[in-house]
Amino acid sequence: MKRVKIMVDQEYDVIIGENILNRSGEFMPKSKIYNKAYIITDDNVLPIYFESVGKSLEKIGLKVFKHILPNGELSKSVQALKIILEDMAENGFDREDIVIALGGGVIGDISGLAAAVYLRGIDYIQIPTTFLSAIDSSVGGKTAVNLEHGKNLMGAFKQPLAVIFDVVSLNTLNDEIFADGTAEAIKYGVLKSPSLFKKLCNFSRSSLMEIMPEIVSECVAIKGEIVSCDEFDRGERQLLNFGHTIGHSIEKCSGYAITHGRAVAAGMAVITKGAAKLGLIPNFSIYDQICEALKRHELPIKCDFSACEIYNSVLSDKKRKSENINIVLPAEIGRCELKKISLETMYSIIKEGLDG
Ligand SMILES: NC(=O)c1ccc[n+]([C@@H]2O[C@H](COP(=O)([O-])OP(=O)(O)OC[C@H]3O[C@@H](n4cnc5c(N)ncnc54)[C@H](O)[C@@H]3O)[C@@H](O)[C@H]2O)c1
């Protein structure tokens, strides 16, 4: 079993192991005795993993409640959040109780937000069950739901007390959802680790599974390091948005039919290609390398939306600051830079990135 410490104000461990879901109770923080657990999950995850987690929590004396959302991005909504909060109140939840997010990033994001706002904040734990949520969304304390204007526009920073990840839970993912996680892993490689990037270029899903604890701990360590320098997203943490400005727009333009990971994959390729064409990054070799890695995992490198559609959606994205926008550009594999550009340049990047 591996543990990666996330050194934020209230530090916590990401616990990575095999067949550990039925031991979830053992990993609960020892600092407090809880009465009830509110497990939020979705209809895909429920029949596979709820029982082992629920039983394990009952074993340590918790009364377990469950809340099941339909799977998919559309559940990350204000309406779904309200129903969760009303249900917690109905069942008398208070600060001696705990929320458990059992599922992918959608479940993690909405559960974290419910924990952040219910009674002005109660404790919560993340139990990610997708590759993407294990290496990204469960760590770092960004919680959110979507508004009609765009992704994650309602949210809060709320760190979990622990993250418990069972590698075995990835076995039940279909290839497409597994690849969504690979897109975010490729992002970490481009941001900080040429060696991780190389593995992702060379390895198939099955060979990645053989070294999954190592891959997850490396990604989580990279995210943890960035988040510990900038917990509240004022500078360095924005690097984690590589591919996300365009990615979020692709997701939104598709009515969330395109998944987050695939949208980020296309977002990374489009922004890198557009920036290379405008001379904002040194050459096309970075673009070629990113495309090679993405294609290896059958991830998209472009999308069918027009530059206007993507640009209009970018305008309502939360990362826009007045007439300028901060974007992340790769300088080389393993090093990225934040750059403030005008909206006009943003439009040109999108146009050039989608062209051809
Ligand atoms: N908070 C953050 O820092 C952060 C970072 C990255 C992404 N996100 C968010 O994460 C979300 C994407 O997360 P995701 O890719 O995990 O999507 P998801 O939560 O929608 O899960 C994808 C699908 O996999 C199913 N599933 C989950 N675990 C399974 C398992 N073990 N076996 C079989 N099926 C399983 C789900 O039911 C769902 O249908 C997006 O909303 C994105 O905005 C947040």
The ligand as a Tripos MOL2 file, in Angstrom:
@<TRIPOS>MOLECULE
LIG
   44    48     1     0     0
SMALL
NO_CHARGES

@<TRIPOS>ATOM
      1 N1        -12.3290   18.7790   -8.6640 N.am      1 LIG1
      2 C1        -11.3270   18.7050   -9.5010 C.2       1 LIG1
      3 O1        -10.2000   19.1460   -9.2290 O.2       1 LIG1
      4 C2        -11.5420   18.0270  -10.8330 C.ar      1 LIG1
      5 C3        -10.4470   17.6930  -11.6410 C.ar      1 LIG1
      6 C4        -10.6820   17.0000  -12.8330 C.ar      1 LIG1
      7 C5        -11.9780   16.6590  -13.2020 C.ar      1 LIG1
      8 N2        -13.0210   17.0200  -12.3860 N.ar      1 LIG1
      9 C6        -14.3930   16.6550  -12.7430 C.3       1 LIG1
     10 O2        -14.4890   15.2320  -12.7400 O.3       1 LIG1
     11 C7        -15.5700   14.8600  -13.5950 C.3       1 LIG1
     12 C8        -15.1340   13.7100  -14.4800 C.3       1 LIG1
     13 O3        -14.8430   12.6070  -13.6610 O.3       1 LIG1
     14 P1        -14.8990   11.1150  -14.2220 P.3       1 LIG1
     15 O4        -14.1380   11.0380  -15.4840 O.co2     1 LIG1
     16 O5        -14.5340   10.2240  -13.0960 O.co2     1 LIG1
     17 O6        -16.4190   10.9620  -14.6550 O.3       1 LIG1
     18 P2        -17.7220   10.3250  -13.9550 P.3       1 LIG1
     19 O7        -17.7450   10.6010  -12.5190 O.co2     1 LIG1
     20 O8        -18.8570   10.7970  -14.7790 O.co2     1 LIG1
     21 O9        -17.5020    8.7770  -14.1770 O.3       1 LIG1
     22 C9        -17.4920    8.2880  -15.4900 C.3       1 LIG1
     23 C10       -18.4310    7.0870  -15.6350 C.3       1 LIG1
     24 O10       -17.8250    5.9570  -15.0170 O.3       1 LIG1
     25 C11       -18.7490    5.2930  -14.1650 C.3       1 LIG1
     26 N3        -17.9540    4.6580  -13.1280 N.ar      1 LIG1
     27 C12       -17.3030    5.2480  -12.1030 C.ar      1 LIG1
     28 N4        -16.5310    4.3570  -11.4740 N.ar      1 LIG1
     29 C13       -16.7040    3.1800  -12.0930 C.ar      1 LIG1
     30 C14       -16.1420    1.8950  -11.9340 C.ar      1 LIG1
     31 N5        -15.1940    1.6500  -11.0340 N.pl3     1 LIG1
     32 N6        -16.5510    0.8920  -12.7440 N.ar      1 LIG1
     33 C15       -17.4780    1.1400  -13.7230 C.ar      1 LIG1
     34 N7        -18.0070    2.3500  -13.9600 N.ar      1 LIG1
     35 C16       -17.6180    3.3580  -13.1620 C.ar      1 LIG1
     36 C17       -19.6830    6.3950  -13.7110 C.3       1 LIG1
     37 O11       -20.9090    5.8710  -13.3060 O.3       1 LIG1
     38 C18       -19.7950    7.2400  -14.9640 C.3       1 LIG1
     39 O12       -20.7600    6.6970  -15.8310 O.3       1 LIG1
     40 C19       -15.9630   16.0990  -14.3800 C.3       1 LIG1
     41 O13       -17.1440   16.6280  -13.8550 O.3       1 LIG1
     42 C20       -14.8240   17.0480  -14.1320 C.3       1 LIG1
     43 O14       -15.2030   18.3910  -14.2050 O.3       1 LIG1
     44 C21       -12.8090   17.6870  -11.2310 C.ar      1 LIG1
@<TRIPOS>BOND
     1     1     2 1
     2     2     3 2
     3     2     4 1
     4     4     5 ar
     5     4    44 ar
     6     5     6 ar
     7     6     7 ar
     8     7     8 ar
     9     8     9 1
    10     8    44 ar
    11     9    10 1
    12     9    42 1
    13    10    11 1
    14    11    12 1
    15    11    40 1
    16    12    13 1
    17    13    14 1
    18    14    15 2
    19    14    16 1
    20    14    17 1
    21    17    18 1
    22    18    19 2
    23    18    20 1
    24    18    21 1
    25    21    22 1
    26    22    23 1
    27    23    24 1
    28    23    38 1
    29    24    25 1
    30    25    26 1
    31    25    36 1
    32    26    27 ar
    33    26    35 ar
    34    27    28 ar
    35    28    29 ar
    36    29    30 ar
    37    29    35 ar
    38    30    31 1
    39    30    32 ar
    40    32    33 ar
    41    33    34 ar
    42    34    35 ar
    43    36    37 1
    44    36    38 1
    45    38    39 1
    46    40    41 1
    47    40    42 1
    48    42    43 1
@<TRIPOS>SUBSTRUCTURE
     1 LIG1         1 GROUP 0 **** ****
